[in-house]
Every structure is written in C-alpha cells, then in structure tokens.
Amino acid sequence: MSFGEKLLALRKENGLSQEALAEKLNTSRQAISKWENGQGYPETEKIIMISTIFEVSTDFLLKDNVSENDHSNDGYYVSKEKVEGYLDYYTKVGKSLSLGFSLLILSVIPYLVFKDKPEIYVIPIILLATLGLVTIVSLIVKANTDYEKLDKKMLLIDPTTLQKLTERYEEVKRKNAFVIGLGVALLIISFLGFLLERQDIALGVLVPYYPLFVAFIAIGVFILVRKITIISAYGIFVKNKEHMERLEAQSNKKWRKKLNEWF
C-alpha cells in the first residue's frame, strides 16, 4: 500500500472526515485529499503528527512493504507540541494534587487547636476537607486520557527535541533539589515530633506543637507532590526505556502473584 492508501484507510478506520483530520493537522482539506490521491507527501512534522494521531510508526506510513502489525511495538511517536502539552498538563496536575492533599491534611488542625470545642472546629474541618476532596475529584473528572496513555507506551521522539528535554530535565532537578530537600526535612521533623510523644520520650512537651507539625506535613506534601510530579513527567520522555522496563517488571510481578494464587 502507498502512503496515500494507508492514510485513507487509517482515516476511515478512525471515523474521521478529511475536514476533521485537516483540523487536527492544522492544514487544509485539499491537502489531505492530495495526499490520499498520491499527489504529494506532507512535511516531516505532519507525518509525525499523523503517526501520533493514528498510533502507527512512520515506517508503516512511508514504506510500502511494512505492515502495521510489523511495527506496532516500535513506539509511539510524540511531536514537540505533544511533549510540551504533556508537561504543561502535568504541571497543572501537580498543582491540583498538592493543593488537594495539603487541604485534607490541614483539616486536622482545627481539631487540634480547639479540641474541646466541637462547635468551633467542626465547620473549618468540613470546609477544608471538602475543598481538598473537590480539588482532587475535579482533577480525576477532567483527566486528559490522551496524555495519560503516554505513560504506558514506548515513546519515539525527535533526537533534537529529546536532547533539549534532557537538558531541561537536569536543570529542573538541579533547581528543585533544595526545595525537595526542604519538603523531606519538614516531614521528618513532624513525624519525629509525633514519634517522640507516642513513645513517651517528650513527655507531653511537644503536644502543643501538634498543629505546627501538621502544618509542616501539609507544606512538605505540597512541595513533594508538586515537584516530583513535574520531574516525573520529564522522566517519562528522558528515561522512557527505564520507565517501560519498570512497568513490565510490575506487570510480570502481578501475573506471577495471580498464578501463585490460582495454583
């Protein structure tokens, strides 16, 4: 099959009109028609976009003797625009998750401060917990499946784009190392304070500081969730091979566990 024949078949299989595909590719319907009729080829960027839209390799699109099944496992081609969209999406995800979890944790503070006055602490607890849950649930409802599916695919990226991503990945890690360390330190201090009281080592001295410890935990979680989310998003591209190997190992572990349960 020629490129045009493959494009026509893929478009029809996916229920797209020439106008709809043209819109996705930011081109005209006439251009799609010419490509399908064998009157020319799109530029490289458009070919990569087509491979991404239909989840096929560029080899399949361009080589007449390559079938779709032969290269279905080669990888999922990701354009520069898709990469930037993914990173922007997970930056927002990190903000929402960190805020939601932090609000849930902070909802404990009113109880610790006004422990003997339920008429005072009940309403703040409900408000903070509700805001936290709504933030997290709204994130789940608005989840972008187009981006989330990249987490489970072997990705193929233009070498120049990948090089720039790698440089940005290292820079992001370097810039956020201190902040992440601060978040970890806040969690350690807080949990250590609770542990000392629980083991009757502090003898009640730290109890008045419980609200502060909880606030430290909320801040630490906010920092770690937000920063680690965006660093992990870069890692999906920069360390895609290692990521896929971990997923495969986890999958194999689950299957072995199921087999052991069955037999």
TILO-60620 format. One record per residue (C-alpha): x, y, z; residue in one letter; residue number from 1. Coordinates in steps of 0.25 Angstrom, whole numbers, plus 5000, padded with zeros to 4 digits. Last residue first. Layout:
% residues N
X_Y_Z_a_NUM .
...
This chain:
% residues 263
4992_4909_5166_f_263 .
4982_4920_5165_w_262 .
4988_4929_5175_e_261 .
5002_4926_5170_n_260 .
4998_4930_5156_l_259 .
4992_4943_5161_k_258 .
5005_4947_5168_k_257 .
5013_4943_5156_r_256 .
5004_4952_5147_w_255 .
5005_4963_5157_k_254 .
5021_4962_5157_k_253 .
5020_4962_5142_n_252 .
5013_4975_5141_s_251 .
5022_4981_5151_q_250 .
5034_4977_5143_a_249 .
5028_4982_5130_e_248 .
5024_4995_5137_l_247 .
5039_4996_5142_r_246 .
5044_4993_5128_e_245 .
5035_5004_5122_m_244 .
5040_5014_5131_h_243 .
5055_5010_5129_e_242 .
5053_5012_5114_k_241 .
5045_5025_5115_n_240 .
5056_5032_5123_k_239 .
5056_5045_5116_v_238 .
5041_5044_5112_f_237 .
5034_5039_5124_i_236 .
5045_5046_5133_g_235 .
5040_5060_5129_y_234 .
5027_5056_5135_a_233 .
5034_5050_5147_s_232 .
5040_5063_5150_i_231 .
5027_5070_5148_i_230 .
5020_5061_5158_t_229 .
5032_5061_5168_i_228 .
5031_5076_5169_k_227 .
5016_5077_5172_r_226 .
5015_5065_5181_v_225 .
5028_5068_5189_l_224 .
5025_5083_5192_i_223 .
5010_5081_5195_f_222 .
5014_5069_5204_v_221 .
5024_5076_5211_g_220 .
5015_5088_5214_i_219 .
5004_5079_5219_a_218 .
5014_5072_5228_i_217 .
5019_5085_5233_f_216 .
5005_5089_5236_a_215 .
5002_5076_5243_v_214 .
5015_5079_5252_f_213 .
5010_5093_5255_l_212 .
4997_5088_5260_p_211 .
5004_5077_5268_y_210 .
5013_5088_5275_y_209 .
5005_5088_5288_p_208 .
5007_5073_5289_v_207 .
5023_5074_5288_l_206 .
5025_5075_5303_v_205 .
5016_5064_5306_g_204 .
5026_5054_5312_l_203 .
5036_5056_5300_a_202 .
5040_5041_5301_i_201 .
5026_5035_5303_d_200 .
5028_5027_5291_q_199 .
5016_5034_5284_r_198 .
5022_5047_5288_e_197 .
5035_5045_5282_l_196 .
5028_5039_5269_l_195 .
5019_5051_5267_f_194 .
5031_5060_5268_g_193 .
5039_5051_5258_l_192 .
5028_5051_5249_f_191 .
5028_5066_5248_s_190 .
5043_5067_5247_i_189 .
5044_5057_5236_i_188 .
5033_5063_5228_l_187 .
5039_5077_5229_l_186 .
5052_5071_5225_a_185 .
5046_5064_5213_v_184 .
5040_5077_5208_g_183 .
5053_5084_5210_l_182 .
5060_5074_5202_g_181 .
5050_5076_5191_i_180 .
5053_5091_5191_v_179 .
5068_5089_5191_f_178 .
5067_5079_5179_a_177 .
5057_5088_5171_n_176 .
5067_5095_5162_k_175 .
5076_5083_5160_r_174 .
5064_5074_5156_k_173 .
5059_5085_5147_v_172 .
5072_5087_5140_e_171 .
5074_5072_5138_e_170 .
5061_5071_5132_y_169 .
5063_5083_5123_r_168 .
5076_5077_5118_e_167 .
5069_5064_5115_t_166 .
5057_5071_5108_l_165 .
5067_5079_5099_k_164 .
5073_5066_5095_q_163 .
5060_5059_5093_l_162 .
5055_5070_5084_t_161 .
5068_5069_5075_t_160 .
5066_5054_5075_p_159 .
5052_5054_5070_d_158 .
5044_5046_5080_i_157 .
5039_5031_5080_l_156 .
5032_5027_5092_l_155 .
5029_5013_5098_m_154 .
5015_5014_5103_k_153 .
5009_5013_5117_k_152 .
5011_5027_5122_d_151 .
5007_5033_5108_l_150 .
4993_5028_5111_k_149 .
4991_5039_5121_e_148 .
4993_5050_5111_y_147 .
4981_5046_5102_d_146 .
4973_5042_5114_t_145 .
4973_5056_5119_n_144 .
4967_5055_5133_a_143 .
4956_5065_5136_k_142 .
4948_5056_5145_v_141 .
4961_5052_5153_i_140 .
4965_5066_5154_l_139 .
4951_5070_5159_s_138 .
4952_5059_5169_v_137 .
4965_5064_5175_i_136 .
4961_5079_5176_t_135 .
4947_5075_5182_v_134 .
4953_5066_5192_l_133 .
4962_5077_5197_g_132 .
4951_5087_5197_l_131 .
4942_5078_5205_t_130 .
4953_5074_5215_a_129 .
4956_5089_5218_l_128 .
4941_5093_5219_l_127 .
4937_5081_5227_i_126 .
4949_5083_5237_i_125 .
4946_5098_5238_p_124 .
4931_5095_5241_i_123 .
4934_5085_5252_v_122 .
4945_5092_5260_y_121 .
4937_5103_5267_i_120 .
4925_5096_5271_e_119 .
4934_5084_5274_p_118 .
4940_5092_5285_k_117 .
4949_5083_5294_d_116 .
4960_5080_5283_k_115 .
4960_5094_5278_f_114 .
4974_5095_5273_v_113 .
4976_5080_5270_l_112 .
4962_5079_5263_y_111 .
4964_5092_5255_p_110 .
4978_5086_5250_i_109 .
4972_5073_5244_v_108 .
4967_5080_5232_s_107 .
4981_5084_5229_l_106 .
4984_5070_5224_i_105 .
4972_5070_5214_l_104 .
4976_5084_5209_l_103 .
4990_5079_5207_s_102 .
4985_5067_5199_f_101 .
4976_5076_5190_g_100 .
4987_5086_5188_l_99 .
4998_5076_5184_s_98 .
4988_5069_5175_l_97 .
4984_5082_5168_s_96 .
4998_5087_5166_k_95 .
5004_5074_5161_g_94 .
4992_5072_5151_v_93 .
4995_5087_5146_k_92 .
5009_5083_5143_t_91 .
5005_5070_5138_y_90 .
4997_5077_5127_y_89 .
5008_5087_5123_d_88 .
5018_5075_5122_l_87 .
5008_5067_5113_y_86 .
5005_5079_5104_g_85 .
5020_5082_5103_e_84 .
5022_5068_5099_v_83 .
5011_5068_5089_k_82 .
5016_5080_5083_e_81 .
5030_5074_5081_k_80 .
5023_5062_5074_s_79 .
5022_5049_5080_v_78 .
5023_5036_5072_y_77 .
5018_5024_5079_y_76 .
5028_5012_5079_g_75 .
5033_5001_5071_d_74 .
5022_4991_5076_n_73 .
5012_4993_5065_s_72 .
5024_4992_5055_h_71 .
5021_4978_5048_d_70 .
5006_4979_5051_n_69 .
5004_4992_5043_e_68 .
5010_4985_5031_s_67 .
5024_4990_5024_v_66 .
5026_4987_5009_n_65 .
5021_5001_5004_d_64 .
5030_5009_5014_k_63 .
5025_5023_5018_l_62 .
5013_5021_5027_l_61 .
5018_5008_5034_f_60 .
5032_5013_5035_d_59 .
5026_5026_5042_t_58 .
5020_5016_5053_s_57 .
5005_5015_5056_v_56 .
4997_5021_5067_e_55 .
4987_5028_5058_f_54 .
4988_5042_5063_i_53 .
5003_5040_5067_t_52 .
5007_5035_5053_s_51 .
4999_5046_5046_i_50 .
5007_5056_5055_m_49 .
5020_5050_5051_i_48 .
5016_5051_5036_i_47 .
5012_5066_5039_k_46 .
5025_5069_5044_e_45 .
5033_5062_5033_t_44 .
5025_5070_5022_e_43 .
5013_5064_5015_p_42 .
5014_5056_5003_y_41 .
5009_5058_4989_g_40 .
4999_5055_4978_q_39 .
4996_5041_4983_g_38 .
4981_5042_4984_n_37 .
4981_5042_4999_e_36 .
4992_5053_5000_w_35 .
4984_5061_4990_k_34 .
4971_5060_4998_s_33 .
4978_5063_5011_i_32 .
4984_5076_5005_a_31 .
4970_5080_5000_q_30 .
4964_5078_5013_r_29 .
4974_5089_5018_s_28 .
4985_5088_5029_t_27 .
4986_5089_5044_n_26 .
4988_5074_5046_l_25 .
4976_5072_5055_k_24 .
4967_5082_5046_e_23 .
4971_5074_5034_a_22 .
4967_5061_5040_l_21 .
4953_5067_5043_a_20 .
4952_5073_5029_e_19 .
4956_5060_5022_q_18 .
4946_5053_5031_s_17 .
4950_5044_5042_l_16 .
4943_5031_5046_g_15 .
4956_5024_5051_n_14 .
4956_5013_5041_e_13 .
4953_5023_5030_k_12 .
4965_5032_5034_r_11 .
4974_5020_5035_l_10 .
4970_5014_5021_a_9 .
4971_5028_5014_l_8 .
4985_5030_5021_l_7 .
4989_5016_5017_k_6 .
4985_5018_5002_e_5 .
4992_5031_5001_g_4 .
5005_5025_5007_f_3 .
5005_5014_4997_s_2 .
5000_5000_5000_m_1 .
